[in-house]
């Protein structure tokens, strides 16, 4: 068995254990924040393979809008299995929906920004 196959098996088993624990009535989750660090990010990028989803976080270091080159200082990389990534996607969709209900719709101009960088 290759290392990748072993890791995939471990990831599936861990996912199944998480799912089973979450489904048990009365099961509690204890969040241990003793080793947690906080980092600010105003830029995020994502890529994936069959086995994992990679999130990159950083801050835009360019202060003026007319610059030809934008510098993003990457600070953190989070690697998730696809199951955890899907759960994160659902959680983010839910929290953004609640945010927009309270404070109004967020306007994302991704198409405009992509066009600006191609010129």
C-alpha positions as CSV (number, residue, x, y, z in Angstrom):
1,X,0.0,0.0,0.0
2,X,1.5,3.4,-1.0
3,X,1.8,6.3,1.5
4,X,-1.0,8.2,-0.4
5,X,-3.3,5.2,-0.1
6,X,-2.5,4.9,3.6
7,X,-3.2,8.6,4.1
8,X,-6.5,8.4,2.2
9,X,-7.6,5.5,4.3
10,X,-6.7,7.4,7.5
11,X,-8.6,10.5,6.2
12,X,-11.7,8.4,5.4
13,X,-11.5,6.7,8.8
14,X,-11.1,10.1,10.6
15,X,-14.0,11.5,8.6
16,X,-16.2,8.6,9.5
17,X,-15.3,8.9,13.2
18,X,-16.1,12.7,13.1
19,X,-19.4,12.0,11.4
20,X,-20.3,9.2,13.8
21,X,-19.4,11.4,16.8
22,X,-21.5,14.3,15.5
23,X,-24.5,12.0,15.0
24,X,-24.5,10.5,18.5
25,X,-27.1,12.0,20.7
26,X,-25.5,13.9,23.5
27,X,-22.0,13.9,21.9
28,X,-20.2,17.2,22.7
29,X,-17.3,18.8,21.0
30,X,-14.7,20.5,23.2
31,X,-12.8,23.3,21.3
32,X,-9.2,23.6,22.6
33,X,-7.8,27.0,21.7
34,X,-4.6,26.8,23.7
35,X,-2.4,26.6,20.6
36,X,-4.5,28.7,18.3
37,X,-3.1,31.9,16.7
38,X,-5.0,34.7,15.0
39,X,-4.0,36.1,11.6
40,X,-5.7,38.8,9.6
41,X,-6.2,38.2,5.9
42,X,-7.8,40.3,3.2
43,X,-6.9,37.9,0.3
44,X,-7.7,34.2,0.0
45,X,-7.0,31.7,-2.8
46,X,-7.9,28.1,-3.2
47,X,-6.6,25.1,-5.2
48,X,-7.3,21.4,-5.0
49,X,-6.3,17.9,-5.9
50,X,-8.3,14.7,-5.6
51,X,-7.3,14.2,-2.0
52,X,-7.1,17.8,-0.6
53,X,-8.3,21.4,-0.8
54,X,-5.6,24.0,-0.2
55,X,-6.5,27.5,1.1
56,X,-3.9,30.3,1.0
57,X,-4.4,33.4,3.1
58,X,-2.5,36.7,3.0
59,X,-2.7,40.4,2.9
60,X,-2.6,42.8,0.0
61,X,0.5,44.9,0.4
62,X,-0.4,47.3,-2.5
63,X,-1.8,50.5,-1.2
64,X,-2.6,52.4,-4.4
65,X,-5.3,51.2,-6.9
66,X,-3.3,52.1,-10.0
67,X,-0.3,49.9,-9.4
68,X,0.7,47.5,-12.2
69,X,1.8,44.8,-9.8
70,X,-0.1,43.7,-6.6
71,X,1.9,42.2,-3.9
72,X,0.2,39.7,-1.6
73,X,2.1,38.5,1.4
74,X,1.0,35.0,2.2
75,X,0.8,34.2,5.9
76,X,-1.1,30.9,6.2
77,X,-1.9,27.7,4.3
78,X,-4.7,25.5,5.4
79,X,-5.0,22.0,3.9
80,X,-8.4,20.2,4.2
81,X,-9.7,16.9,3.1
82,X,-12.7,17.3,0.7
83,X,-15.2,16.4,3.4
84,X,-13.9,19.2,5.8
85,X,-13.8,21.6,2.8
86,X,-17.5,20.9,2.0
87,X,-18.5,21.4,5.6
88,X,-16.5,24.7,5.6
89,X,-18.3,25.8,2.4
90,X,-21.7,25.2,4.0
91,X,-20.7,27.0,7.2
92,X,-19.4,30.0,5.2
93,X,-22.5,30.2,3.0
94,X,-24.6,30.1,6.1
95,X,-22.7,32.9,7.9
96,X,-22.5,35.1,4.8
97,X,-26.3,34.7,4.4
98,X,-26.8,35.8,8.0
99,X,-24.4,38.7,7.6
100,X,-26.2,39.9,4.4
101,X,-29.6,39.6,6.1
102,X,-28.3,41.9,8.9
103,X,-26.1,44.4,7.0
104,X,-27.0,44.2,3.3
105,X,-25.7,42.3,0.3
106,X,-21.9,42.2,-0.3
107,X,-21.0,43.3,-3.8
108,X,-18.0,41.3,-5.2
109,X,-16.5,42.8,-8.4
110,X,-14.3,39.8,-9.3
111,X,-15.1,40.1,-13.1
112,X,-14.0,43.8,-13.1
113,X,-10.8,43.1,-11.1
114,X,-9.8,40.3,-13.5
115,X,-10.4,42.5,-16.5
116,X,-8.2,45.2,-14.8
117,X,-5.3,42.9,-14.3
118,X,-5.3,41.6,-17.9
119,X,-4.9,45.1,-19.4
